[in-house]
Amino acid sequence: MSAATADHSADQLPRPTRLSEVKGWFFTADQLLFDWFLRHQQDREVAGDLLELGAYLGKSAIFLGARLRPEERFTVCDLFDSPAEDASNSREMAKSYATLTRRAFEANYLSFHDELPVVVQGLSASVSEHVAADSVRFAHIDASHLYAHVHGDILAVRELLTGAGVVVMDDYRAEHCPGVAAATWQAVTGHGLRPICVTGTKFYGTWGDPEPYRTGLLAWLAERGDVWHEVQEVNGAPLVRLSAKGAKEPAHPVSRHEAAPERAVKAAVQPAQAARPAVGRPAPRGALRRVALDVLPPVVTRALVRARKRARAQGPGGR
């Protein structure tokens, strides 16, 4: 679905002025790693598209969209408002994502980007019908928490990733979704997925060679004093574990609604300044007051009037 066919009823929804206002769970350590992996791939000219299974209200999708290169395609697959096909999945949707709607996702995403990604509304199992095999360089799986669905998502993504592609698994260790942990580590021990690193909430791995990523990541971590890390051994190979409490977040995409009130006031004040008399002497206070009343928005005008009344009441020595 393109921006041209977006649901424009979403235009009536509130717009976030910054990424932190978008609801969701996307912590600093994972923001740093998403940014690092995507930059690492770009620097080494790793080709491929981006994919996200499970979008919630779009927080990580907005972040990913800002790292999308012009020739690439970004696909987001989610049930949104569609009914799940089985009772257990429907119960999970009702419990975990009661506020989830496609309109809210689109409103959030379009607050930061000019166009929507390719949106596939349906079960994540259908993603292979919309994304070509061996075409994805970075995939984020954050859809169902049920073992059968997650297992299927992992196997589907394996076919979609390029040889150097990276897959990220959300909630691989959360106590409320053991099915994700079971499916993730089963992929490691039985389906050839090779771990690169883990944070408190996400697992990063590849079916290609993990060593270039691991070596580059450790070099980057060695240069940072604000990200803790250690190296453990899992399934006969190194695994980087890291935490970024207190670390500075990477650059966020800028919302088109950021500081909108300030921009409106500046835009309103400029015509007022243009209406002042030519250079030589200042305009009379009464003239400026009339220009302000004529040009400024009512909310600003009312504030100015209240301020003048307070100043008069307090007198010259008032505070």
C-alpha positions in Angstrom: 0.0 0.0 0.0 1.5 3.4 -1.0 1.1 6.8 0.6 -1.4 7.6 -2.2 -3.8 5.0 -1.0 -3.3 5.6 2.7 -6.3 5.9 5.1 -6.6 9.6 5.3 -9.1 9.4 8.1 -5.9 9.0 10.2 -5.4 12.7 9.5 -7.7 13.4 12.5 -5.5 11.5 14.9 -3.0 13.2 17.2 0.6 13.5 15.8 3.7 12.9 17.9 6.2 15.7 18.0 9.1 13.3 18.7 9.8 9.6 18.6 9.6 9.2 22.3 5.9 10.1 22.2 5.1 7.1 20.0 4.0 4.3 22.3 6.1 1.1 22.2 9.1 -0.7 23.6 12.3 0.2 21.8 15.1 0.8 24.3 18.4 2.7 23.9 20.5 -0.5 23.5 18.4 -1.7 20.6 18.2 1.8 19.0 22.0 1.9 19.0 22.3 -1.6 17.6 19.7 -1.1 14.8 21.6 2.0 13.9 25.0 0.3 14.0 23.9 -2.8 12.0 22.3 -0.7 9.3 25.3 1.7 9.0 27.7 -1.3 9.0 25.8 -2.8 6.1 25.7 0.5 4.2 29.4 1.1 4.7 30.1 -2.3 3.2 27.5 -2.0 0.4 25.4 -4.8 1.7 22.4 -4.7 -0.6 18.8 -5.6 0.4 15.5 -4.4 1.7 14.1 -3.9 5.2 11.3 -6.0 6.8 9.3 -5.8 10.0 6.9 -8.4 11.2 4.7 -6.8 13.9 4.6 -3.1 14.0 2.4 -2.1 17.1 2.1 1.7 16.7 5.2 2.1 14.6 8.1 3.2 16.9 10.8 0.9 15.5 9.3 1.1 12.0 9.7 4.9 12.1 13.3 4.4 13.2 14.0 1.9 10.4 12.3 4.1 7.8 14.8 6.8 8.5 17.7 4.4 7.6 16.1 3.3 4.3 18.2 4.0 1.2 16.4 5.4 -1.9 16.6 2.2 -3.9 15.4 0.0 -1.1 11.9 -1.3 -0.1 10.6 -1.4 3.4 7.8 -3.8 4.1 5.7 -3.9 7.4 3.4 -6.8 8.1 0.9 -6.7 10.9 -2.7 -7.9 11.6 -3.6 -4.4 12.7 -7.4 -4.5 12.9 -7.9 -7.8 11.1 -9.2 -10.8 13.1 -6.7 -13.5 13.9 -7.4 -16.9 12.4 -7.2 -18.9 15.6 -8.7 -18.5 19.1 -5.3 -18.4 21.0 -3.9 -15.7 18.7 -7.1 -13.7 19.0 -6.9 -13.8 22.8 -3.3 -12.6 22.6 -4.2 -9.8 20.3 -7.0 -8.6 22.5 -4.8 -8.7 25.6 -1.5 -7.2 24.3 -2.6 -5.0 21.5 -6.1 -3.7 22.4 -5.2 -0.2 21.2 -3.6 -1.3 17.9 -5.0 0.1 14.7 -3.7 0.7 11.2 -4.9 4.3 11.3 -2.8 5.0 14.4 0.3 3.3 12.8 -0.1 5.3 9.6 -0.6 8.6 11.5 2.5 8.0 13.6 4.6 6.9 10.6 3.5 9.8 8.4 4.4 12.3 11.2 8.1 11.4 10.4 8.1 10.3 6.8 6.6 11.5 3.5 5.4 8.1 2.4 4.3 4.9 4.1 6.2 1.7 3.8 4.7 -1.2 1.9 2.0 -2.3 4.4 0.8 -5.9 4.4 -2.2 -6.3 6.6 -2.5 -9.9 7.6 -0.8 -12.8 9.3 3.0 -12.7 9.3 2.9 -16.2 7.7 1.7 -14.4 4.5 4.8 -12.2 4.2 6.5 -14.6 1.7 3.7 -13.7 -0.8 4.8 -10.1 -0.7 8.6 -10.2 -0.3 11.0 -12.0 -2.6 13.4 -14.6 -1.4 17.0 -13.5 -0.8 16.0 -9.8 -0.9 16.1 -8.6 2.7 19.2 -7.4 4.5 17.6 -6.6 7.9 14.4 -8.2 9.4 12.8 -7.4 12.8 10.4 -10.1 14.1 8.0 -8.7 16.7 4.7 -10.3 15.8 3.0 -13.1 17.7 4.4 -14.4 21.0 3.0 -17.9 20.4 5.6 -20.6 19.7 4.0 -22.0 16.5 3.7 -18.6 14.9 7.2 -17.4 15.9 8.7 -20.7 14.7 7.0 -20.1 11.3 8.1 -16.5 11.2 11.7 -17.4 11.7 11.7 -20.1 9.0 9.9 -17.6 6.6 12.5 -14.9 7.3 15.3 -17.4 6.7 14.2 -17.7 3.1 13.8 -13.9 2.7 17.2 -12.8 4.0 20.2 -12.3 1.8 23.4 -14.2 2.7 24.6 -11.3 4.8 21.2 -10.5 6.2 20.5 -10.0 9.9 17.4 -11.0 11.8 16.3 -9.5 15.1 14.0 -11.3 17.5 12.1 -9.3 20.1 11.1 -10.8 23.5 13.5 -13.7 23.2 13.8 -14.0 27.0 10.6 -12.4 28.4 8.8 -14.5 31.0 5.4 -13.7 29.5 6.2 -15.2 26.1 8.3 -18.4 26.5 7.2 -19.5 23.1 9.5 -16.8 21.6 12.5 -18.1 23.6 11.8 -21.7 22.6 11.5 -20.8 18.9 14.6 -18.5 18.9 17.0 -21.0 20.5 15.6 -23.9 18.5 16.5 -21.9 15.4 20.1 -21.7 16.8 20.5 -25.3 17.7 18.4 -26.9 14.9 18.1 -24.5 12.0 21.5 -22.9 11.5 20.8 -19.5 13.0 24.1 -18.0 14.2 23.9 -15.5 17.2 25.8 -12.2 17.0 24.7 -10.4 20.1 21.8 -10.0 22.6 20.4 -7.1 24.7 17.9 -7.3 27.5 15.0 -7.5 25.0 16.3 -8.5 21.6 18.4 -11.2 19.9 20.5 -10.5 16.8 21.7 -13.3 14.5 22.4 -14.3 10.9 22.3 -17.4 8.7 25.5 -16.1 7.0 28.9 -15.5 8.5 28.5 -13.7 11.9 32.3 -12.9 12.2 32.4 -9.7 10.2 29.5 -8.3 12.3 30.9 -9.6 15.6 34.4 -8.1 14.9 33.0 -4.8 13.8 30.6 -4.6 16.7 33.4 -5.3 19.3 35.6 -2.7 17.8 32.7 -0.2 18.0 32.0 -1.1 21.6 35.6 -0.7 22.5 35.4 2.9 21.5 32.3 3.6 23.6 32.5 4.2 27.3 28.8 4.3 27.8 27.8 0.8 26.6 28.7 -2.2 28.8 29.4 -5.5 27.1 30.9 -9.0 27.6 31.5 -12.0 25.4 30.1 -15.4 26.3 30.2 -18.7 24.4 26.9 -20.2 23.2 26.6 -23.3 21.0 30.3 -23.3 20.4 30.6 -19.7 19.2 31.1 -16.2 20.8 28.0 -14.2 21.7 28.2 -10.5 22.6 26.0 -9.4 25.5 25.5 -5.7 26.0 23.6 -3.1 28.0 23.3 0.7 27.4 21.8 2.1 30.5 22.5 5.8 30.5 23.9 5.8 27.0 23.0 8.5 24.5 20.4 7.5 22.0 21.3 7.7 18.3 19.8 10.3 16.0 16.0 10.1 15.7 14.0 11.1 12.7 12.4 14.5 13.0 8.6 14.9 13.3 7.0 17.3 10.9 4.9 18.4 14.0 7.9 19.2 16.2 7.5 22.6 17.8 4.5 23.4 15.7 3.1 26.1 18.0 6.5 28.0 18.0 6.6 27.8 14.2 3.1 29.2 14.0 3.9 32.1 16.2 7.1 32.9 14.2 5.1 32.7 11.0 2.5 35.1 12.4 5.0 37.6 13.8 6.9 37.9 10.5 4.0 39.7 8.7 3.6 42.0 11.7 7.3 42.9 11.4 6.9 43.6 7.7 4.0 45.9 8.4 6.1 48.2 10.5 6.9 51.7 9.1 10.1 52.2 7.1 13.5 52.6 8.8 13.9 55.9 10.7 11.7 55.8 13.8 9.8 53.1 15.6 6.1 52.7 15.1 3.8 54.1 17.7 2.7 51.5 20.3 -0.9 51.8 19.3 0.0 50.9 15.7 2.0 47.8 16.8 -0.9 46.8 19.0 -3.4 47.0 16.1 -1.1 45.0 13.8 -0.7 42.3 16.5 -4.5 42.1 17.0 -5.0 41.8 13.2 -2.3 39.3 12.4 -1.6 37.1 15.4 -3.7 34.0 16.1 -6.5 34.6 18.7 -4.7 32.4 21.3 -1.6 34.6 21.1 -3.5 37.8 21.0 -5.4 36.8 24.2 -2.1 36.0 25.9 -0.7 39.5 25.0 -3.8 41.2 26.3 -3.7 39.4 29.6 0.0 40.2 30.0 -0.6 43.9 29.4 -3.4 43.9 32.0 -1.2 42.2 34.6 1.6 44.7 33.9 -0.8 47.6 34.4 -2.2 46.2 37.6 1.3 45.6 39.1 2.6 49.1 38.3 6.2 50.1 37.4 7.7 48.3 40.4 5.7 45.1 40.1 7.1 41.7 39.5 
